[in-house]
Amino acid sequence: MLAKPTISKKPTSEAALDYQQLCALGRKHVQRLSSRIWTDFNVHDPGVTTLELLCYALTDLAYRASFPIQDILASASDNAANVKEQFLTARQILPNRPLTVLDYRKLLIDLKGVKNAWLEPATRTYYADTVKGRLLPKDPGLPGIKKVPLAGLYEVTIEYMEGLTSSEKETVLQAVKQRLHANRNLCEDFEWDKINVVGTQPFLLCCELELIPDADAARVKAEILFQVQQYLAPPVNNYTLGEMLARVKADGSPYTADAIFDGPVLDCGFIDDEELVKAELRKEVRLSDIVSIIMDIEGVRAVRDIVINPQGTVTSLDNKWVVPVESGKKAVLDTTLARLVFYKRNMPVVPDAAQVNQYHTQLITAATAKVETNTAYDLDIPLGKFRQPDSYYSFQNHFPAVYGLSESGLSSAADDRRTALAYQMKAYLLFFDQVMANYLAQLSQVKELFSTDPELQRTYFYQVVDSFAEYRKIYGPADVMGTLQNEVEDKSVQVERRHRFLDHLIARFAERFHDFAAVMVAAFGAGPASLIAHKCEFLRSYPVISSDRSLAYNYSLKDDNALWNSHNISGLERRLAKLLGIRNDARRNLGDIAYDVYAEVDGTPGDEFRFRIRKKDTGKILLSGTTKYTTPGLARADMRRAIHFASLPEGYERKTTSDGKYYFNVIDGAGDVIARRIEYFSSEDEREAAVDELMEYLRVNYSDEGMYLIENILLRPEQSDDPFLPICPAPNLKDCVEVDPYSYRLHIILPAYGRRFSNMDFRRFAEEVIREETPAHILPKICWVDKDDMAMFERQYRNWIYLKAGAETAQRQDKLAAFFEILFAVRNVYPPRQLRECRGGDEQPKFLLGRSALGTMNDGQA
């Protein structure tokens, strides 16, 4: 609805919406261009008439362009579903995984059965023998020992909801561990054997109260017991979205959407940060506060006498008005021993015990339901009204009847010459019609322009103007109209504009992609069209790679599909994969990729083998070998070569048959055909789409691009005989890791082989991205290893992954030691270069210290 459903008397300041301003601007423009040959600017002049009608039509275009964005993006049908596909809700894009202590407290309090929770840095200390270069669990009292306190470890303390049984408490404790595992921060961990439960200190309440005559004594007593307990152990309140929007901060400013949704996604409403900071265990009980609480309860007239003491108090307290609570314990009111005496008109009243229990249980149940009812609050996406923005009615129909352009046409007395003049005028005015109609067609496709669908093939939209009389005679044959309606814009223009729209969307998230694009174009000759898919995937996955960027992997999961060939990886790895164009981010084999070989019986004695690459979902054959082999090993070797060259843009030979069909082969470095696609295409575009499809499939399923990320904090000893990470003796500290190899450190192991990672320009770009994206308090060690080292490393790494998940093994210490040894033994490798004479010329590859290695790589690593 309009905010002010009135028409203003003042003209609009927007020239495009002001007919008078447009006409004035048009006349000035005409006078400037043709003042020497045309001086009659009166309203009767056909040129002025045309100008005025165009200005009138332009105000309609400007009016539609000023529609609310929700109206422009609205659909004729299923509008709500279509809008959800176009936009991210506040709950989808604004929250993040827990980062701060308050974030973790919110996440735990949101669990059923948890009333409050606290996190404190854990104290775990090792001792570094800087003389021998080793870590020790205890201080041996020798010279050269340095204390090494670990950072990044936390202890958790929780407070249960009242009334839980022992089995319910155990269930809650397991839920706490699962939630912490699933939301663990990168390079941080918890002391799982030190999840503490708040102890309790019982208190007794004794008081004499005067009630009003018609008060329900049972209800009053239940309310007192409930409210006093709430005071002794204040709960953390949760709020609905409406309540948060109505609240104000301590400084008086309102809560905005980004502030409300800041932090982790909660199931049971929102928790105010300011209140959470104050939600600590009470250190003292003030009797005046309790008196105030009781007096506010409906039905209480006066408090005659009152005292509250810790249970077991023998002597009177020094100050009954301020009663201390034991440190680290929660004050709990013992309702069974509480003594509340009620009077009405000086006569004692005894409430019914059953009714008191009933009312008290109702109050507890209602309070618990308030904080434990799952409600996924979110801001609604505004739904616009579909207004058919592309609907265009030719402005020719508004000309005076004497022109013979409107739907009524010319009079029957018009001769052929007059008719020809009218058609000529229609054709001239069609130019203006077409521009305005195309404008509206473009406006109606705004949602397509900003789509993240990589298959989108158009950025210019248009429509046929068929709303003026006898339009077919102006257009000519029907196929001309079809050509106008279905004409496709130039491919290079479409790609360039598509990048501009996608870059705009990426910039709205304060991200950039131009560095990656520049490296891909410069180092690998990637075309603009191939980069569109990377940008679209980055945008589609942005809610995850943004909110999860600091998330660590969940090492508590024990299923095979959560440990290897798994997407149970850190958020940093997932984000780096998108920024570096790594199509498959799963934790998988990088040193020995799994290949499939299909046996075919062809009628000759014995089986012969050949390789084929099929799509896993449809079974469609994307590539076939050109030779049959006597053994699977030979077929596997050539399949490996074919996949390598099919992943390169220069690995394709494009051919045309004598009858005009298109096909392609995969060729090796010498130009020999090593595989082919047994399929013919009717156009070059179809062939190029098939090449892109094959390359994309290989990058996802047969790519040796990936990484292993190892958090050093997870390598700390868990059992008494577990080995420590190595450190260096004091004289070598300048060349080795410091005495603390665990705190906020990680290793990133990448393959130095493959199509892109063997290129030093791309490697330097990747290292820069890794360092930029790694949180500033974490120190990454980046290592590029060859295929042999990668094969050895991933075997030991896989062993450690299963050990960390709790796999039982009698060789635990040996496997840990082997993993630690290979982790610190692998070294960077560089592309081989030869030393050449100084007069070799600038075109020769240069040997750069720290970036090149003498010798050659194996063929499989080229």
N, C-alpha and C positions, 0 to 999 in steps of 0.2 A: 504494500500500500504506500501511497505517497505520504511523505512526512507532512507536507502542507498541501492539501487538496484544493489549491486555489491557483488562479492564473495571475501572475504578477503584472502590474501595470507598467513596470519599467522594462525596457527592451533588454534582451540578454546581452551579456558582454562577449559571448561567443559569436564571432562573425559568421561561422558556418551555419548557425541557427537563426541568424537575423536576415530576413529577406531583403530589407532595405539596404543593409550594409553590403550584401553581396551584389545587389544591382549597382550600387554606387561604385564599388570596386571594379565591376565589369565595364561600366561606362568609361571610367578613367583609363582602363587598359585599352579599350577600343580607340579612345581619343588619342592616346599616345602612339598607337600603331598606325592609324589611318586618318589622322586629322586632315591630311592634304587632299584626300579623295572623297572623304565622307564627312559631311558637316551636319546632316540631318539626324539628330538623336531623339526625335520626338517619338511618342508612344505608338504612333501609327506606322512607323517604319518596321518592315518585317524583321530586320536584324535586331532591333530593340525588342520586338515581341519574342523572338527566339531567345535572346539573352534573359528576359524576364522569366520565361518558362523554365529555362535551364536553372536559374537561381532558385526558383520554386522547387524544382526537383532535387536540387542539391541540399536544400534544408531537410528534405525527407531522409537523404542519406546520412546527414550529420545527426539527425534525430535518432536513427537506428544505431549508429555507431556509439551514441551516448547511453544506450541501454545498460542497465547493470550487467556486470560480467556474468552473473548467474543466468540472466535471460539470454545472453548471446550464446552461452554454452549449453542451454537447455535443449532437450531432444523432444521430438514429437511424440515418442512412446517410450515407456520404461525410463522416465527421466531420472528417478532416484538412483537406479542401478548404474546408469551411464555416468552420472556425476561422480559416484564413488570410484569409478574407474579412472577418472581424470584427476582427482584430488586426494591428498593424504589428509586424514583427520588429525586433530591436535594430539590425540592419544597415540597415533601411529608415528608421528614425526618428532614431537617435542620431547618425550621422555628419553632417558638414557639408562644404561646399566649402572648399578650403584658405584659411585666413585668415592664419596666421603663417608665418614663414620655415621653421619646423620642418615645418609642414604641406606646404609646397611641396617640401621635401627628401624627405619620405616619398613624395610622389606621383611624383617623378622616380626615386627609388631603386627603386620598385616596377616600373619599366619593365625589360623584358628588355635586357640589355647595359649597364645603368647600375649601377655598383658603389657610387658615392657622388655626392652633388651638394651644391652650396653656392649661396646667394644673398647678394649684397651690394648695397647701394644704389649705383646708377650715378651718376657725376658728369657731369651735363650742365648747363652754365651759359649763360645769356643775359645781356644787358646792357640795362638800361632807361635810355633817354634821357629823364629826367624833365622836361627843358626842352621838347622837341618832342613828347613823349608817344608814344614808339615803342620797340619792342624791336629789339635788334641782335644778330647772332650773335657779334660780337667787340667788345672794348673799344676804342672809338675814341680814348680818352685825352682826352676833352672834359670840361668841367665838367658837373655834374649827372648823371653816369653812376652807376647803381646796379647792383650785381651781383645777378643773379637765379638762384640755384641751384634746379633743378626737383626736387620731391619726388615720390615714387611711382614712380620708375624703378629697375629692378633689372638687375644683370648676373648671369648664371648660369655656373657652372663645374661641369663634370661629369667624373667619372672612369669610364672604360670598364672593363668586365670584361676579364680577361686573355684573350688568345688570339683577339681579334676581328680579322678582316681589314679592309682599307680600305673595301670596299663595305659590310660589316656595320656599321662605325662610321658611315658616312653614313646608313644606314637608321636607326640608333639616334638620330642627331642630328635627323633629320626627325620621329621619334616624340616626342622631347623638345619640339620646337617645337609640334607638334600638341597635346600634352597641356597645355602652358602656355597656348596660345590657348584651349583648351576650358575652362580653369579660371582664367582671368584675373580678378583682383579688380577691383571697381568703382573707377574713377579711378586705376588702376595699370596699368603696362605694363612691357615688357621691352625691353632693347636687343638687338634680334634679331641685329645684326651683332657682338655681343660675347658670344656664348655660347662660353665658353672651355673648353678641354680641358686637364686637368691634365698637366703635363709629367712626365717620369720621370727619375730618376737611378739608373743601374745600380750594384749592389753585388756584390762578390765575396766568397764564403765559402770559407774554407780551414780544415780541421780534421782532427784525427786522433782516432779513436774506438776504444774497446775494446768489442766486442760479446760477448754471452753465446754459448756454443758452438752452441746450436741456433737462433740468430737467422737470419732471412732477410735477408741483406745488401741485396738489391735492394729489398725492401719497406721496410727501415729508411731507405735513402737517399731513396726517393720520399717517405716520410713527413717526413723532415727538410726536404727542399726545399719541400714544400708548407707545413709548419707555420711555417718561417722566413719565407716569403713572406706568410703570413697575419699574422705579427707586423709585418713591415715596412709592409704596407698593410692595416690591420685592416678587415674587411668589416663592413657593418651587418647585424646578425642580424635575421632575421624569425622569428616564433613562431606556432604554431597557437593556436587559441582555448583549448584545454586547457592549453597551456603558459603562456599569459598568466594564466589563472585560478589557476594554481599558483604564479606568481611573487609576490614582495612588493617593495614600493618601498624606497627607501633608508631611510626612517623605520620600516620594518618592517610597514607597513600593507598589506593585500592589495589587488590591483587589482579594482575593481568594474566592472560591465558598462558603465556610462556613461563611465568613464575609459578602458576598453579600446577602445570604439568612438568615442571622441572624435577628431575630425579627419576627413580625407578617407577615402572608401571605397577600400581597397586590394585588389588582385587576389591578392596572394601572401602573405597572412597579416598579422601585426601587427608594428609596429616600436615598440620601447620608447623613449619620449621621453628618458629619462635616459641611455640608451646612445647615442642619436643626437646629443645635445649633445656627448658625448665623442668622437664619431667624426670626428676631425679628422686632417689630414695629419700624419704623425709628423715632429717637428722634430729628433729625435735617436734614434740607435740605441744601446741599452745592451747591451753584450756579455753581461753577467750574465743578462739576460732570455733571450737566445738559448741560453745554457748551460742554463738552467732548462728551457726548452722541449725541448731535445734530450735531457736526462736523463729527462724524463717519457715519452719514446717507448719503447714496448716493444721490448726487445732490446738497448738501449744500457746498457753496464755503467759506462763511465767516459769522460770527455773528457780526452784527453791534452794536446791543444793546439788552440787555436781563434783565429781572427782574422777580422774582417769589415771591408772597406775599400771606399770608393767606387771604381768602375772608373776606371783612369787614374792612381791614386795612385802617385807616384814615391817620395816620401820617407815615412818612417814617421810615423805620427800622434803628436801630443803625448800623447794619452790614448787608447789603443786600447779602453778600456772604455766610453767615451762618444764616439760618432762622430756629428758633426752631419750633417743632411740639408739640402740647398739649399732655401731658402724657396720655398714654393708648388709644390714638386715632390714626386712620390711615389717612395719608395724601392722599387726593383724588384730582385729577386735574379736575377742572370744564371745560369741553371741550366746553360747550356752550358759556362761557364768555371769553374763551382764545382769545387773540389778537395776531395773527401771521401775520406780514407784510413781503411779499416777493418782491425781486427786481431781475431783470435780466438786466444787462448792465445799471444799475441805473434807470431803468424804473419799476414802481410798477406792480406787477402781482397779480391778484385775482383768486384763484383756485375756481373751481366749487364746491359748497357746497354739492350737491348730490353725486358727485364722492368722495369727502372727506369722507362722511358718509359711502359710499359703501366700500372704501378701509379700513377704520377704523374698520368696522364691520367684514370684512374678517380677519383682523389681530387678533381681539379678539376671533373670532370663531376658528381660527387655534390654538391659544394658549390654549384655553379651551379644544379643542379636544385632544391636546397633553397630558394634565394631567388627562383627564377624559375618555380616551378610554380604555376599558377593554381588557387587553392582559395578559393571564396567562403565563408569561415567565418561562421556565424550561430548565434545561440541558438535552439533549437527552441521553438516555442510549445507549452506543455503541452497534451496531448490528454486530455480528461476522458472519463469513462465515462457513457454515456447511461443515465439512471436513471428515465426516464419521470416527471418531477416533476409532471406534471399528472394522473397517475393517481389517481383518488379513489374510495374505497369508503365508502359511507354508514355513518355511525356508528349509524344506526338498527338495523343488523343485529347490533349488540353488546348490545342491550337483552335483559334476561331474557326467556325464552320466554313467561312469563305475560302480558307486554305485548302479544303478538300482532303485533309489528312486524318481527320477523326474517323470513328467507326461509321458515321453516316456517309462519308465519302463525298464525291463530287455530285453535282446535279446531273440529271439525265441529259441536259442540253450541252454538257461539256464535250468539246471536240477532241480529236486524237492529240492535238498539240497540247491542249490544257491537261489532258490525262498524263501525257508524257512528262510535263513539267511537275505535276504532283508526285509522280513516281521518282523523278529526279530529286525532289525535295525530301521525300521519304528516305531515299538512299543516303543523302547527305546527313540527315538527322540521325540515321542509324548509327553513325560513328559515335555520337554523343550517347545514344541509348546504350550501345555496347559497353562503353567505358563505365557507365553507372551501373549497369546490370552486373558486370564483372566485379565491381566493387562490392556489391551486396553478396554475390556468390562467395567472394573471398571472406567477407565478414561471417557468413554462415558456417565456414569451415575453420574457424579459429581453433577449435578443439583438435582438428586434424593437423594443423600447423605445429602445435605444441605436443603432438603425440610422441610417445617413446617406442612406437612400433617401428622396428628397423625396416620393415617391408613397405613402408609408405613411399609411394612413387611420385607424388605431386606436391608442389608448394604453391602453384598458381591454379586458381579455379575460375571458371567462367560459365556462362549459361547463354542459351539462345534467346534472343528477344523475340517473342512471338505474340506479344500482346497488342500490336498495332494492326490496323486493317490491311489485308492483302499482303501480309509479310512474305508469303511464299513466292510472290512475283518478284519481290526485291531480292530474296536470297537466291532465287533460281532453283535448279534441281534439288531434290530432297537429299541427295548424297552430299551436297555442299554443306547443308545444315549439319549432317552427321559428322562431317569432317571438323567443323567448327566445335562441335560439342565434345568430341573425343580426342581432339589433338592433344598430344603430350608435350610438355615443355622440354626444352633442351636438357639433356642428361647432366651436363656439367653445371648448368645453372641450378638445376634441382638439387644436386649434391651440395653445392656451395651454400645455397639458402638453407638446406636442411641442417648443415653444420651450424649456421648462425642461430637458428632456433634452438638447437640442442645446447649450444654454448650459453645461450641466454638462460636456459633452465638450470644448467650446471652452476652458473654464476649466482643464481638465486640461493644456492646452498653454500655460497662462499667457497666453492671448489674451482679448480682449474684443470683443464685437460690438454692445453695447448703444448705443454712440454712433451708429454707422451706422443702426441701427434707429430711434433717436429722430429723427434728421434726416430719414430717409425718410418717417416718419409725419407729422412736423410740417410739412415743406416740400412734400410731394407727396401726402399722404393715403394712403400705402401701407398696405395691410392686413396684419395679422399673417401671413396665409397666404402672401402673396407673398414674405415675408422668409425663409420656411423654405428655399426653394430656394437662396438666397444662403448660408445657414449650412451647408447640406449640401455645396454645392460647395466652400466654404472648407475644410471638414473633409476631404473626399476628396482635395483637392489639397495638403493641409498638408505631407506629406513633402517635396514639391518647393519650395513657397514658404517653407518653414522653412530647409531646408539650402542653398538657392540664393539666399538673400536678399542676399548680397554679391557674387553672380556678375555679371560683365560679359558683354556679348554677344560672340560669336566673330566678329571681323572678318576672319578668315583664310578663311572659307567664301566661295566664288565663285559658286555656283549661284544662279540667279534666285530659286528658292524659299527660299533662305537669306538673301536680302537684302531683298526687298519682298514684301508679302502673306505675311509670314513670322513664325513664332514664335521666331525667333532674336533674342531680346531679353534684356535684363538681368533678373536675378532680382528686382531692386527694382521694375522695371515690372510684372512678373508678380504680385508680392505686393501692390503698390498696387492693381492691377486687382481683385484678389479683395477687398481691404478696402473699396474704393469701389464695388463692385458693377458694374464695367465688364465686360460679358459677353464682349467680343471684345478680347483683349489683343495681337493681332497687329500688327506694323508694317505699316501700310496707309494708304491715302488717307483723310484726315479732312476735307479741304476740298472734295473732289468724290467722293462715294460712287458706286460703280458700280451702276446700276440696269438691270434687264432689261425689254425691251419685246417682246411676242409679237405678230406680225402674224396676222390672221385674215381669210380670204377668205369673204365672206358672200353672193356671188351678184350683187351690184351691180357696175357697171363700176368697175374699179380696186380696189385693196386699201384696207381701212380698218384702223385700229390701235386696240388697247385694251391695257391693262396687266393682268397677272395675277401674283400672287406664288405661286410654287410652292416646296415643300420640295425642296431639292437632292437629297436621298437617295432619296425615294419618288416625287417628281413630283406629290404631292398639292397641289391648289389651295387655298391658305389664304385668299386675298382676290382679288376681281375688281373691275375698274372698272365703273362704271354707265353709261359713255358710250363711244361709238366715235369715234375722232379721225381727222382727215384726214392728219395727219403724225405721225411718231414723236416729234417735239419736243413737240407738245401732249400726247401721251400720257405722255411722260416727266415733264413739268411736273406734271401731275395725280397721277402716281404718287408723285412726291416729296412732294406735299402729303398724300396719303393715308397714306404711311408715317409722316410726321411726326405726324399726328393719331392714327394707330393705335398709336403708341408711348405715348400719354397715356391714363391711366385714364379721363379724362373724354371721350375721343374715341369712345365706344361708345354706340350706341342699342340698347337691348335691347327686343325686340318679341315678341309672341305671336300666332299665327294664330288664326282663328276655330275651328279644330278642335283647339286645345290644343297646337300645336307651338311650339317656341321657336327664335328666330333672332336675329341681330344685324347691325347696319350700322355703318359708320364714318362719323362726321359731322365737319364742320369747326367752327370757332368760332361760326359763325352757326346751327348746327344743321342744315345741309344735308347730305344723304347724298352722299358722294363715293366710297364703295366699299362692297361688301357681301360677306358670306360666303354663297355659294349652297349652303346646307346647312341642314337642319332637325334639331332635337334634341328628344329625348323628355322631357327634364327640364331644369330650371334649372341643376342641377349640371353636366350635360354641356355646356350652353352656356357656363358660366363656365370650364370646363376648356378649351374651344376658344378662348375669349378669352385665357386665360393662355398657351396654346400659341402663339397668333399673336404676342402681345406678346414672348414669350421669343425666338421666331424672329427677329423684327425687331431686337431688341436685339443679337443675335449677328451677324446678317448685314447689317443696314442701319443700324448704329449709327454716329453721328458722335462718340461718346464714345471717347476714347483719349488717348494722350500720346506725345510724342517725348522721349527722354532722350538728351542729348548729353554725353559725357565730355570735358572740356576738354583732358585730357592727350593725347587722340587727335588733337587739332587742332594739335599741335606740328609744326614744319616737318620734312619727311622728305627733301626735296631742297634743294639750295643756293638755288634761286630761289623756294621756297615762301614765301608771305606769313606774317607773324606776326599773332597776335590783337592787336586794338587795346588800348592803355592810354591813360590821360589824362595831360596835363601836371601837374606838381606842384601848381599853384594849385587844380586841380579834383579832387585826389585824394579829398577828403572826399565827393564826389558820384559818384565813378567807382570802377572796379575797381582793386585795388592793382596794383603793378608786376608781380606774378606772376599772370597770368590762367589758368595751366595747372594748378597743383598743387592736387589735391583739390577741384576745383570741377566743377559740372555744371549744365546747363540742363535744365529740364523745361518743355516747351511744350505747352499744353493749349488745346482749343477753348473759346472763351467763349460759343459758341452751343449750341443743342440743348436738350433737355428739362430736364435737371438742371443742367448746367454754367452755364446762364444765371441760375440762382438763387443769389443772393449767400450765403445761409445755407449751401447745399451747397458753394459754392466755399470759404468760410472753413473748413468742416469738412475739405474735401479738402486744403487747404494745411496744416492742422494735422496731418493724417495723414501727408502727404509729409514734413514736417519731423521728425515723430517716428520715422518708419521709415528715413529716410536716416541712414547711419552718422554718428556724432557728429563724426568728423574731416573730413567732407565738407560743403562749403557749397553748398546748392542755390539756384539762381535760378529762381523759378517765374513763368511768364508766361502769361497768358490772352489769346489773340489772336482777332480777328474772322475771318470766313470769307475775306475777301480776302487778309489777311496770311497766313492759314494756307495758302491755295492757293499763294502766292508762296514761302512758307517751305518747304513740303514738296517743291516742285520742286528747290530748291537742296539741300535735305537729301538727297533721293534721289540727286542727282548726287554728293554727298560720300560717301554710303554705297558707291556703286559705285567711286569713286576709292579709298576706303580698302581695298576688296577687291582692288585691283590692276588696275582697268580702265585700259587704255591710252587716252590721249586727248591730243590736241595742245593742248587748251585747259585743261590742268590748273590752272595758276595763276589763270586767269580764273574758273574755277568755284569754286576755293577762296576767292578774294577775294569773289565774289558771295555765297557761303554765309556767310562771316564777317560781311559787311555786313548781311545780313538777320537773322542771329542776334542781333546787337547793336542792330538797329534796331527790332525788334518791341517793342510796348509793351502793357501791360495795357489792356483795354477793360472798361467797366462797363455795367450795364443802364441804359437811359435813364430819366431822371426829369425832371419839369417843376417849375420854381420856382412855388410857390403862396403866396398871401397867408397871413399868420400866423393869420388867423381861419378858415382852410380846414377845420379840424377834425382830430382824431386819426385818423380813418378814411382820410384821404388818404395815398398813398404818400409817404414822406419822402425828401428829397434830402439825402444824407449825403456830406460831403467825403471823397474817397478811396474811395468805394464807389458813386458814381452819376455819370452823365455826362449833360450836356445834349443833347437831340436824341433821335432814335429810331433803332432798329436797322432793318435791311432786313427785309422780310417773311420772307425765307428764313432769317433768324437768330433769329426770334422763338421 
